């Protein structure tokens, strides 16, 4: 196998089987802080990254980006690893699972996650999220074709996965996912794309899981736009009206679609339009059954709505920012229409509270960032002082010492011996020989 010289930017913590991803900073000054933070951690070329399962080390460079690297083999030669995905997005499937699991825990929901490899796709291309009665299949790349007709599993497309015009028209909307780098991690965003509309992006906290699957605040607007009748213009001639049976089937489909996306406004409107005359008895009976089920569903939705705003009011009163943010997102996604005065008051108070908490969090984050910057500056200053002292000590250590040359009075200019500072006095008389005279 030929050695792969692409730089490794992602790893997992603690072991080869770990699902805890991390991304290495690209700049040397950031890598110093990263090493201090993970001083007691180990980094691995994880099996769930398609790696070899061996331990990695960090490489610091000032003339190019920093990256992970394998330790050399026993023979001293570079280790050969067959890992195919090595860039900053090579651990996105692990980040998706981590973010989705935390998001579902905040809503007291459970799901099973699986990194499937249909059609021999590389690991990380597809992430399956299975709820109790439905599921999501997240396509992070184009390795696997989305299956739009599969029951109980809704596709969520990565940015590189195309969707054709007919699919957008037939389904009204599709969901997308993107991950953006923030420091040494990746943040998940969910987008809703519709035909002839710009994709709207939301944080996971703004999304909900309902009976139909994943829902964003844009879904209600898209559904309402599709089911709102266009303005009627006066016609010069009286045109023949649509067939009653065909109209009945259209209303039944609209009613089913509106219930699927939990659009209370559309369900109410369709129920008012089902009083058709001239339809067959079988069609009339089918409409009556559908309307009866829809009205029971509306009663249940009214109870859910009252409970939702009551819980939102309690969260604001208890100053529970996390719960208030989640409930407000749910209220905006499913109960943004025809609000009563009390509901409007509760929603406005919650919005103000959440905005205030966000500002406080931003201020705290800014203060913490400032403190970290000051600590880094102090450390850099201390390191510079240490280097200066070390240079002085090295110069002193390499300065020539007094030796034979000094005794021979041939000191060099850099010598620090005493003969350079204090000249030796000349003798005025010969030294005694030390022998006693034997004469008389």
N, C-alpha and C positions, 0 to 999 in steps of 0.2 A: 504494500500500500504506500502510495506517495504521501509525503508529509503535507498537511494542510497548513499554509502560512497565514490564513485569515486570523485576525485578532479576535479573541474570545472576550465578549463584554458582559456575559451573564453567567451565573453559577447558582448553586443551592447551598444552604447552610447545613452544617453538622454531619452530613452523610450522603452517600450516593443515592439512597432511596428517598431523600427529603423532597417535600413539596413546598419548601420555603425559599422563594427566589430572591435574588438581589442583583443589582446592576452596578458595575464598577464606574466610579467617576472618570471622566475623560481627562481632566486637568490634574497636574501634579499637586497643586495647592489643595485641591479637594481630596485627593487620595490620602494626604497626611491625616486629615480629620477622619476619613473613612477607616484608616488603619487603627487609629486610637479607639474609635467606637467599637470596632470588631477585634480588639486586641486578643480576646479569649475565644474567638470563633474560628472555625475551619471552613474552607471553601472547597466545593467538589464539582466535578464535571458530571452533573446529575444524569441518572438513567432516564428520567422523565424529560430531560432536555435532548435526548438522543445521544448522550455522551458516553464515555468509556467507564465512568464510575470511579475515576482516580482523583486524588486530591490536587487542588490547584493552589498557586501562589499569585501574589499581585506584583505587577511590574510597573515601576515608576519611571516615566520619561519626561523630559522637559522639551524635547524637540519633536515629539509626536504624541499621540494619544496613549494614555495608560490602558492596560488590559490585564486580564487573567492569563496565566500560562501554566502548563504542566511542568512538574518537576522532571529533570533529566532522568533517563533510564539508568540501570546499574552500570552500563558501559560508558556512561557520560554523554551518549548521543541523545538528541531531542526525542521525546516520546511522540509516537505516531498515533493520532486519535482520528477516528472516522466520523466525528460529529459534523453534521451538515449545517445546522443552524447555529450561528455564532454571534450575530449582531444584537443590538439593543432590544429587538423585538422577539428574540429567540425564546424568551420565557413568558411570552404574553399569555399562553394558556394557563400557566400557574398563577399569574396575576389575576386573570379572569376568575378562576376558581376562588382564590382568596377574597377578592372583592365581593363576589356574588354570595359567598358563604356568610361574610360579615353583614351584608345587606339583608339577607334573609333572616339571620338571627335577630336583627333589630326589629323585625316584623313577626317574630315568633313563628316562622315558617321553616320547614325542613325540606331538603332536596338531596338527591343522590347525584354525584358528579362522576363522570367517566371520560377519560381521554381515549376515545375510540379511534380506530384506524380503518374505516371502511374503504374498500377498493384498494387496499395496500397503501393508503395515504401515510405520510410521515407523522410521527407523533407530534401533537401540538396543532395540527391543522383543524381539528374538530373537537369541540367540548360539548358533551351532552349533559343537560341539567334536567333531571326528571322530578316533577312534583307528584302529588298524589294522583291526580287525574289528567295531567297534561305535562308537557315538557318543552324545552327549548333545545335547539341544535345550533351552536355558535360556530360559524364558518369563518376562521381567521385568515384563510387564504383560499385560492381557487382550486385546491387539490381535489375537492369533492363537490359535485354538482348539487345545489339545494333541491330538496324534494318538497314541492309546494303542496302536493295532494296527500301527504302522509298525515293520517289522523293522529291527533294528540301530540304532535311535535312541530313547533313553529320555528322556521329558520330565522336566524339573526346573522346578518351578513357583515363581514369585515369590509374595510374600505376598498380593497382590491377586487372584491367579488361583484361581478356585474349583475344587473337585473333588467329584464327587457320591458319595453313599454306596455305590452299586453298584460304582463303580470301585475304591474303597478295599477293598471286600470281595473283589472278583475278583482284584485285584493283590496283596493282603495289605498293601502299603505303597506310598507314593509319596514322592519326595524334594522338598524345598522349598529355597529359597535366600533369604537376606536379607542386606542390607548395612547396617552401622551406622557412623555417623560417629565417627572418632577423630582429633581434631586437624584437619589439613587433608587427610585421606585417608579412604577407606571400607574397612572390613574385611568379608570374606565369611564367612558361616556357612552350613552345610548342615544341614537338618533332615529327620528321617524321621517321616512322619505315617502312622498306621494307624487303622483303624476302632476307635472307643471307646477310643483312647489319646491321651494328650497328645503333641504334637510334641516330639521330643527334638532338641536343637541341638548341633552339634559344629563345632569349628574344622576347616579344610581338612586340617591335619596329622593329624587323627584319622580321616580318610576314606581309602579305598583304591579303586583301579581294578582290577577283576578281569575275567574273561571275560564276566560278565553286565553289566558297567558299573560304576556308582558304588555303593559299599558304605560304610555307617557302622556303628559298634559296636551300634546298635539293631537292625540287620537280623537278626543271628543270634538274638537274643531273640524277635523277632517270628515268625521262621520256626519256631523251636522251640515257641513257644506254639501255633501253628497246627497243627503236626503231632504234638503230644503227645496221646495218647488221653485222654478224660475218665475220671474214676473210675467204676468199675462198681458199681452198687447191686443188691442182690438183688431179683429180680422175683418177683411173686406167681405169674405164669404163664410157662411156657416159650414164648418167642416164636420164630417161624420165622426162621431165620438169613438173611442176605442172599444173593442169588444169587451163586454162585461166579464166574461170568464177570464180573459187575459188580464184585465185590471185586477181581478180578485187574486190571481196568482202573483202579480207584482206586489200587491199589498202584503200577501203572506210572506214573500221573500224579504220585503223591507222590515216586516215585524221580526222575523227570525234574525236578520242581520243586526237590527237595533238592539235586540236582547243579547246577542252575542257580544257586542261591544258595550253593553250596559248603558245605552243612551236613553235615559228616562224621557227626554224631550221628544225624541223620535217615536218612542213607543206610545206615548200619549197621543201624538198627532195621528199615527196610523190607526190607533183604536177608534179615533173619531171619524175616520174615513172609510171604515169597513161596512157602513150601512148601504150596501149596494142593492139595487132593485134590478130584477131581470136575470139574476144568476140562478143556476140550477140549485135544487134542494141540497144536493151533496156539497156543492161549493159553499152555500149558506151555512150548512152545518159545520164545515171545516173552518170557516171564518169565525163562527160563534165560539167554537172550542179554542181557537187560537187567541181570541180576544179575552175569553174567560181566564185562560192561563196567564195572559199578559197582565190582566188587572190584579190577579193574585201576586204576580211577581212585583208589580208596582207597589202593592201594599207592603211587601217585604222590604223593598228598596226604601220606602218611606221610613220604616223602623230603623233600617241600617243608617240612613241619613241622620235621623235624630240622635242615634247613639254616637255617630261619628262627630257631630258638632258638640255633643255633651262631653265626650272625651277630649276634644280639642280645647274646650273651655277649661276643663280640669287641668290639662297640661300647662296652659298659660298661667292659671292660678297657682299651680305648684312650682312654677318656674323651671319646668322640665323642658329644656331647649331641644334635646334630641327627639323626644316624643312629639313635641309641638311641630317640629319641622316635618316629621314623617306624616302626621295627621293632616297638616296643612296641605302637603303635596297631594295626599289622597283626596282631600276635599276639593282642591282645584281641578283634579283630574276627573272626578266622578260627580261632583255636586256644585258645579260652578254656575248653574242656571237657576233662575227664578228663586233666588234666595230670599228668605223672610228678613224682616228687620233684625231679629235676634241673630240669625245666621250670618248676616252681613257684619253685624257688630263683632261677633266672635271671630270671624275670619279676618277682619281688619285688625283686631287686637292681636291675633296670632301672627299676622304678617309683620306688624310693628315689632312684636317681641322677638321674632326670629331675625329680623333685620338688625335689631339692636344687639342680639347675641352674636351675630355674624361680625358686626363692627368691633365688638369687644374681642372676639377671637382674632380678628385681623390685627388689632392693636397689640394683643398679647404675642402673636406670632412675630410682629415687627420688632417688639421689644426683645423677644428671645433671639431673633436673628441679629439684632444689634449687639446683645451680650456675647453671642457666639463670635461675631466679628471682632469685638474688643478682645476676647480671649485669644483668638487667632493672632491678632496684632501683637498682643503682649507676648505670646509664645514666639512669634517671629523676631521680636525685639530681643528677647532673652537668648534666642538661638544665635542672633547676630553678635551679641555681646560675648557669648560663649566662644564663638568662632574667633573673635578678635583676641580674646585671652589665650586661646590655644595657639594662635599664630605667634603671639609674643613669647610664649613658653617654648615653642619650637625654635624660634630664632635664638633664644638664650641657650637652648640645649646644644645647638650646632655652632656656637661661638668657640673659636680655638682656645685651648687651655695652655697655661705655662708649661714648658718642658725643657728639654735640653737646649733648645735654641735660645731660651731666656738666659740660661746659665752662661751661654756663650755670647751673650749680649747681641743676639741677632733676632730680637723680637719683631714680629710682624706688626703692621699698622693696626690690626684688629685685636691684637693680644691685650689682655687686661692685667698683665702681671705687675708686680710692685715696682719692677725696674723701670717701667715706663712712667710711673707716677713719681717715684722717689729715687733719684740717681744715687749710686753707691759712692761713699766718700773715699778719696784717695788715701793710701797709707803714707804716713810721715816717717816711719822708721822701719827697718827690717824686722821681720818676726824673729823672736828668740828661737835658737835651735833646740832649747830644752836640755842640753848637756851641761853638766857641772864642770868647772875648770879644775884641773888636777895640779896646776902650778902652785908652788910654795904656798 
